[in-house]
C-alpha cells in the first residue's frame, strides 16, 4: 500500500494554537523548530505567505498528515485541482530541523503576488503576532536564570515577577553558540527536557533581552514554545534559540556559574544534578 502520510511545512495559521490549527488535529508533529529558505509577508488579512529565497530563513513547523487531511488543507489554502484559479503553489522544499534536512510540501506565493505587503517580523509568524503583547511569559534556561547581570545592567526591574519552574519537553540543553571564550546555551529539539525559570515580563523588557541575546546581530532568535509552568501547560511562551548551531564547545567558567546560580532553588534537584555533572563544566577552555 502506498504511504498515506505527507509532510508539510506550516508557517502561518496552521501552526500550533493558530486560527486554523483544527485542520491539523489528527496530524503528527514532526518538528516544532525548523526553517526553509524564504521570506514571509503579512497579507494584512490575518495570515502570512511564503516566497522562496535563498538568502533568508522562514520559520515554522513540520506536520505529517493523511491524504484526506492534505486534501482539506489544499482546499483551505486555495490550492486544489478542482479550482480554476489557485492562490498558492504547493511545492516540495528543503527544510532544516535540529536533526537534519528533510523534504516537505509547502504552500508558496510568487514574489510578484506580494506587492504592497509588509515583511513578517523575524520571519516568524508567531513572533510577528505575539511580540506586540503588553505582557509575555519568558522562559530562561541559561545565564538569564541568574539575576546578577540584570542588576549590573540596571534591568532587574523588568524581571521581578518570577512565575516558577518551567519545563520544555522535547528539548535538550546544548552549547551550540561559539563565542570567543567558549560555548553559550541553546536548546535543540532532540527529545529530552530542559528546565528553567519563567518570568512574567512587560513588552519594555524586550529591548534589553534582544540586545543581550544578540537578536539584531542574528545570534539568537525569539521563539515561542509550550512550557509546563508549575505543573500547568502554558501555550506559546517566549524563549531564545541559537540561529547558527555549531558543534558544542565548553562554556567558560563564569558563564557556567551564572547558570548554576540561577538554577539553584528553581529547577528540580534531579535536573540540577544533571547540570552539575554536565561533561563540559569541569573542562578547561583551551
NUGUNU-142740 format. One record per residue (C-alpha): x, y, z; residue number from 0; residue in one letter. Coordinates in steps of 0.001 Angstrom, whole numbers, plus 500000, padded with zeros to 6 digits. Each point is the difference from the previous one (the first is absolute). Example, Ala and Ser with C-alpha at 12.3 -4.5 7.8 and 13.67 -1.06 7.14 Angstrom:
BEGIN
<site <512300; 495500; 507800>; 0; "A">,
<site <501370; 503440; 499340>; 1; "S">,
***
This chain:
BEGIN
<site <500000; 500000; 500000>; 0; "X">,
<site <501257; 503455; 499137>; 1; "X">,
<site <501090; 502068; 502981>; 2; "X">,
<site <497069; 502192; 501080>; 3; "X">,
<site <502079; 502522; 501928>; 4; "X">,
<site <501095; 503357; 498664>; 5; "X">,
<site <502400; 502456; 501651>; 6; "X">,
<site <499046; 503680; 499869>; 7; "X">,
<site <501951; 503062; 501083>; 8; "X">,
<site <497464; 502336; 501648>; 9; "X">,
<site <500898; 503599; 500790>; 10; "X">,
<site <496747; 501901; 500652>; 11; "X">,
<site <496493; 499189; 501166>; 12; "X">,
<site <500667; 496237; 499910>; 13; "X">,
<site <502625; 500242; 502745>; 14; "X">,
<site <499205; 498809; 503525>; 15; "X">,
<site <497256; 502009; 501710>; 16; "X">,
<site <499475; 502178; 496947>; 17; "X">,
<site <496680; 500793; 498308>; 18; "X">,
<site <499882; 496926; 497729>; 19; "X">,
<site <501659; 497503; 502347>; 20; "X">,
<site <496807; 497896; 499908>; 21; "X">,
<site <501070; 498828; 496532>; 22; "X">,
<site <503005; 498278; 501610>; 23; "X">,
<site <498211; 498425; 502968>; 24; "X">,
<site <500766; 496467; 498761>; 25; "X">,
<site <503443; 500890; 498652>; 26; "X">,
<site <503283; 498856; 501496>; 27; "X">,
<site <502426; 502722; 501059>; 28; "X">,
<site <503337; 499251; 498315>; 29; "X">,
<site <501939; 503108; 501093>; 30; "X">,
<site <499113; 503152; 501928>; 31; "X">,
<site <503188; 501891; 499112>; 32; "X">,
<site <500960; 500068; 496339>; 33; "X">,
<site <500489; 502308; 497047>; 34; "X">,
<site <500067; 500120; 496246>; 35; "X">,
<site <501642; 502537; 497753>; 36; "X">,
<site <497521; 502774; 499411>; 37; "X">,
<site <498332; 503200; 501103>; 38; "X">,
<site <496651; 500381; 501756>; 39; "X">,
<site <497649; 502855; 499149>; 40; "X">,
<site <496949; 501204; 501899>; 41; "X">,
<site <496971; 500061; 497703>; 42; "X">,
<site <498144; 502316; 502391>; 43; "X">,
<site <497160; 497486; 500069>; 44; "X">,
<site <501089; 497992; 503041>; 45; "X">,
<site <502456; 497633; 498369>; 46; "X">,
<site <503488; 500042; 498429>; 47; "X">,
<site <501319; 498731; 496682>; 48; "X">,
<site <503366; 498444; 499184>; 49; "X">,
<site <502203; 501020; 497086>; 50; "X">,
<site <503041; 497856; 499283>; 51; "X">,
<site <503382; 501685; 500429>; 52; "X">,
<site <503450; 498517; 500392>; 53; "X">,
<site <501212; 502820; 502233>; 54; "X">,
<site <497713; 499802; 503053>; 55; "X">,
<site <498354; 497549; 502384>; 56; "X">,
<site <496258; 499773; 500477>; 57; "X">,
<site <499006; 498204; 503203>; 58; "X">,
<site <497170; 497583; 500589>; 59; "X">,
<site <499139; 496421; 500938>; 60; "X">,
<site <499833; 496604; 498334>; 61; "X">,
<site <496858; 497875; 500178>; 62; "X">,
<site <499067; 496659; 498465>; 63; "X">,
<site <496470; 499585; 498651>; 64; "X">,
<site <497940; 497402; 498131>; 65; "X">,
<site <498921; 500387; 496373>; 66; "X">,
<site <496499; 500952; 501135>; 67; "X">,
<site <501378; 502665; 502341>; 68; "X">,
<site <502295; 501275; 497242>; 69; "X">,
<site <497004; 500392; 497712>; 70; "X">,
<site <498190; 502057; 502670>; 71; "X">,
<site <503062; 502205; 500489>; 72; "X">,
<site <500292; 500451; 496233>; 73; "X">,
<site <496444; 501317; 499993>; 74; "X">,
<site <500772; 502318; 502921>; 75; "X">,
<site <503049; 501388; 498238>; 76; "X">,
<site <498225; 500463; 496666>; 77; "X">,
<site <502319; 497491; 498369>; 78; "X">,
<site <497842; 497305; 498474>; 79; "X">,
<site <499661; 498309; 496616>; 80; "X">,
<site <496269; 500654; 500319>; 81; "X">,
<site <500500; 503782; 499841>; 82; "X">,
<site <500486; 502028; 496843>; 83; "X">,
<site <502316; 502433; 501777>; 84; "X">,
<site <502350; 499092; 502830>; 85; "X">,
<site <501343; 502567; 502464>; 86; "X">,
<site <503039; 497905; 500956>; 87; "X">,
<site <502283; 497503; 498351>; 88; "X">,
<site <500688; 496870; 502041>; 89; "X">,
<site <503703; 499210; 499598>; 90; "X">,
<site <502579; 497660; 501471>; 91; "X">,
<site <502581; 501954; 502000>; 92; "X">,
<site <503073; 499160; 502022>; 93; "X">,
<site <499371; 500560; 503710>; 94; "X">,
<site <502677; 500119; 502705>; 95; "X">,
<site <499240; 498507; 503421>; 96; "X">,
<site <502236; 499533; 503043>; 97; "X">,
<site <500619; 496399; 498900>; 98; "X">,
<site <500594; 500561; 496293>; 99; "X">,
<site <498515; 501017; 496679>; 100; "X">,
<site <496741; 498570; 498679>; 101; "X">,
<site <497734; 500561; 497015>; 102; "X">,
<site <496528; 501370; 500688>; 103; "X">,
<site <497080; 501522; 498170>; 104; "X">,
<site <499319; 503703; 500482>; 105; "X">,
<site <497511; 502490; 498632>; 106; "X">,
<site <501861; 502847; 498329>; 107; "X">,
<site <499304; 503263; 498176>; 108; "X">,
<site <501864; 501539; 497095>; 109; "X">,
<site <501910; 503167; 500871>; 110; "X">,
<site <497785; 502018; 497682>; 111; "X">,
<site <496944; 499147; 502084>; 112; "X">,
<site <501357; 501787; 503095>; 113; "X">,
<site <499951; 503552; 498669>; 114; "X">,
<site <498981; 502374; 502797>; 115; "X">,
<site <500403; 497369; 502721>; 116; "X">,
<site <502259; 500552; 503035>; 117; "X">,
<site <502685; 497608; 501150>; 118; "X">,
<site <499217; 497758; 502961>; 119; "X">,
<site <502152; 500921; 503000>; 120; "X">,
<site <502829; 497527; 500614>; 121; "X">,
<site <498608; 497899; 497126>; 122; "X">,
<site <497871; 498215; 502615>; 123; "X">,
<site <496224; 500464; 500108>; 124; "X">,
<site <499725; 499360; 503733>; 125; "X">,
<site <502659; 502614; 500745>; 126; "X">,
<site <498196; 502379; 497656>; 127; "X">,
<site <496817; 499631; 502061>; 128; "X">,
<site <501086; 499333; 503559>; 129; "X">,
<site <502892; 502420; 500462>; 130; "X">,
<site <497450; 502798; 499845>; 131; "X">,
<site <498319; 498843; 503222>; 132; "X">,
<site <500247; 502296; 503004>; 133; "X">,
<site <500917; 497058; 502250>; 134; "X">,
<site <501737; 496724; 499232>; 135; "X">,
<site <501340; 496966; 501795>; 136; "X">,
<site <503716; 499477; 499404>; 137; "X">,
<site <501803; 496661; 500478>; 138; "X">,
<site <503682; 500376; 500960>; 139; "X">,
<site <502139; 496860; 499977>; 140; "X">,
<site <503538; 501401; 499960>; 141; "X">,
<site <501734; 502924; 501681>; 142; "X">,
<site <496791; 502069; 500137>; 143; "X">,
<site <498826; 497752; 502823>; 144; "X">,
<site <502480; 501940; 502150>; 145; "X">,
<site <499089; 503565; 500986>; 146; "X">,
<site <503590; 501189; 500486>; 147; "X">,
<site <500422; 501508; 496523>; 148; "X">,
<site <496463; 501386; 500072>; 149; "X">,
<site <501080; 502013; 503024>; 150; "X">,
<site <503354; 501002; 498482>; 151; "X">,
<site <498219; 501236; 496871>; 152; "X">,
<site <497331; 501784; 502052>; 153; "X">,
<site <497348; 497865; 498295>; 154; "X">,
<site <498902; 497947; 503014>; 155; "X">,
<site <496734; 501966; 500289>; 156; "X">,
<site <498842; 498213; 496829>; 157; "X">,
<site <500387; 496562; 501582>; 158; "X">,
<site <498493; 500333; 503479>; 159; "X">,
<site <497055; 497659; 499361>; 160; "X">,
<site <501190; 496396; 499993>; 161; "X">,
<site <497230; 497527; 499197>; 162; "X">,
<site <502054; 496968; 500989>; 163; "X">,
<site <501599; 496960; 498397>; 164; "X">,
<site <499413; 499361; 496313>; 165; "X">,
<site <500449; 496779; 498025>; 166; "X">,
<site <500573; 499882; 496244>; 167; "X">,
<site <499084; 496471; 498939>; 168; "X">,
<site <501646; 498596; 496880>; 169; "X">,
<site <503179; 502073; 500327>; 170; "X">,
<site <503524; 499531; 501317>; 171; "X">,
<site <502469; 502541; 501351>; 172; "X">,
<site <502992; 500494; 497719>; 173; "X">,
<site <502809; 502520; 499573>; 174; "X">,
<site <499847; 500620; 496267>; 175; "X">,
<site <500898; 503702; 499942>; 176; "X">,
<site <503762; 500533; 499712>; 177; "X">,
<site <501197; 503248; 501579>; 178; "X">,
<site <503640; 501055; 500337>; 179; "X">,
<site <500254; 498553; 503523>; 180; "X">,
<site <497860; 496879; 499562>; 181; "X">,
<site <496496; 498693; 499443>; 182; "X">,
<site <496627; 501569; 500746>; 183; "X">,
<site <496776; 498199; 500864>; 184; "X">,
<site <497410; 498896; 497487>; 185; "X">,
<site <497111; 497554; 499805>; 186; "X">,
<site <499856; 497398; 497248>; 187; "X">,
<site <496931; 497947; 499134>; 188; "X">,
<site <501323; 496517; 500748>; 189; "X">,
<site <497433; 498542; 502368>; 190; "X">,
<site <501161; 500853; 503507>; 191; "X">,
<site <498860; 502540; 502584>; 192; "X">,
<site <501511; 503365; 500827>; 193; "X">,
<site <499140; 501732; 503272>; 194; "X">,
<site <500231; 503699; 500631>; 195; "X">,
<site <498490; 503077; 501614>; 196; "X">,
<site <496827; 501672; 498727>; 197; "X">,
<site <499583; 503751; 500366>; 198; "X">,
<site <496993; 502172; 499321>; 199; "X">,
<site <501296; 503005; 498103>; 200; "X">,
<site <498631; 503079; 498320>; 201; "X">,
<site <500704; 500903; 496388>; 202; "X">,
<site <502547; 502581; 501184>; 203; "X">,
<site <502338; 497180; 501101>; 204; "X">,
<site <500452; 498829; 496411>; 205; "X">,
<site <502468; 502751; 499094>; 206; "X">,
<site <502346; 498778; 502733>; 207; "X">,
<site <499525; 496316; 499134>; 208; "X">,
<site <500491; 500576; 496275>; 209; "X">,
<site <503270; 501842; 500660>; 210; "X">,
<site <501245; 497409; 502482>; 211; "X">,
<site <499101; 497069; 497753>; 212; "X">,
<site <501438; 501622; 496887>; 213; "X">,
<site <496710; 499810; 498123>; 214; "X">,
<site <500785; 502930; 497714>; 215; "X">,
<site <503382; 498420; 499281>; 216; "X">,
<site <498357; 496703; 499057>; 217; "X">,
<site <501528; 498059; 502897>; 218; "X">,
<site <496799; 498816; 501713>; 219; "X">,
<site <496437; 500252; 498745>; 220; "X">,
<site <496782; 500381; 501985>; 221; "X">,
<site <497774; 496908; 499904>; 222; "X">,
<site <496780; 498887; 501673>; 223; "X">,
<site <499689; 496598; 501677>; 224; "X">,
<site <497462; 498220; 502152>; 225; "X">,
<site <501459; 499888; 503512>; 226; "X">,
<site <498787; 498190; 503103>; 227; "X">,
<site <500012; 502594; 502778>; 228; "X">,
<site <499543; 498668; 503526>; 229; "X">,
<site <498132; 497004; 498605>; 230; "X">,
<site <497771; 501995; 497623>; 231; "X">,
<site <500603; 499945; 496262>; 232; "X">,
<site <500193; 503536; 498599>; 233; "X">,
<site <499819; 500611; 496272>; 234; "X">,
<site <502483; 502122; 498072>; 235; "X">,
<site <502516; 501193; 502580>; 236; "X">,
<site <502868; 502173; 498752>; 237; "X">,
<site <503545; 498654; 499994>; 238; "X">,
<site <503150; 500489; 497906>; 239; "X">,
<site <501731; 497399; 497798>; 240; "X">,
<site <503359; 500042; 498244>; 241; "X">,
<site <499658; 500661; 496272>; 242; "X">,
<site <503228; 498529; 498611>; 243; "X">,
<site <500576; 496898; 502082>; 244; "X">,
<site <503560; 498689; 500101>; 245; "X">,
<site <501723; 497032; 501585>; 246; "X">,
<site <499795; 500292; 503773>; 247; "X">,
<site <502818; 501653; 501900>; 248; "X">,
<site <500617; 500351; 503726>; 249; "X">,
<site <498551; 503166; 501584>; 250; "X">,
<site <502343; 502318; 501922>; 251; "X">,
<site <499993; 499584; 503768>; 252; "X">,
<site <498432; 503375; 500771>; 253; "X">,
<site <497104; 499359; 497631>; 254; "X">,
<site <499576; 496501; 501398>; 255; "X">,
<site <499866; 501404; 503537>; 256; "X">,
<site <497160; 502322; 498973>; 257; "X">,
<site <497999; 497046; 498719>; 258; "X">,
<site <500507; 498029; 503197>; 259; "X">,
<site <499258; 502980; 502270>; 260; "X">,
<site <496804; 500738; 498097>; 261; "X">,
<site <498929; 496369; 499981>; 262; "X">,
<site <500424; 499458; 503743>; 263; "X">,
<site <496710; 500346; 501822>; 264; "X">,
<site <498006; 499937; 496772>; 265; "X">,
<site <500586; 496807; 498026>; 266; "X">,
<site <499481; 496505; 501387>; 267; "X">,
<site <502770; 498344; 502001>; 268; "X">,
<site <500273; 497323; 497326>; 269; "X">,
<site <500516; 502556; 497240>; 270; "X">,
<site <502486; 501976; 502104>; 271; "X">,
<site <501991; 496791; 500504>; 272; "X">,
<site <499967; 499483; 496237>; 273; "X">,
<site <501356; 503519; 499528>; 274; "X">,
<site <502704; 499458; 502585>; 275; "X">,
<site <501110; 496832; 498240>; 276; "X">,
<site <499826; 501540; 496527>; 277; "X">,
<site <503205; 498872; 498262>; 278; "X">,
<site <501075; 503502; 499008>; 279; "X">,
<site <499980; 501824; 503294>; 280; "X">,
<site <503161; 498463; 501459>; 281; "X">,
<site <502019; 500445; 496816>; 282; "X">,
<site <502537; 502752; 499500>; 283; "X">,
<site <499481; 502136; 496916>; 284; "X">,
<site <502970; 499826; 497685>; 285; "X">,
***
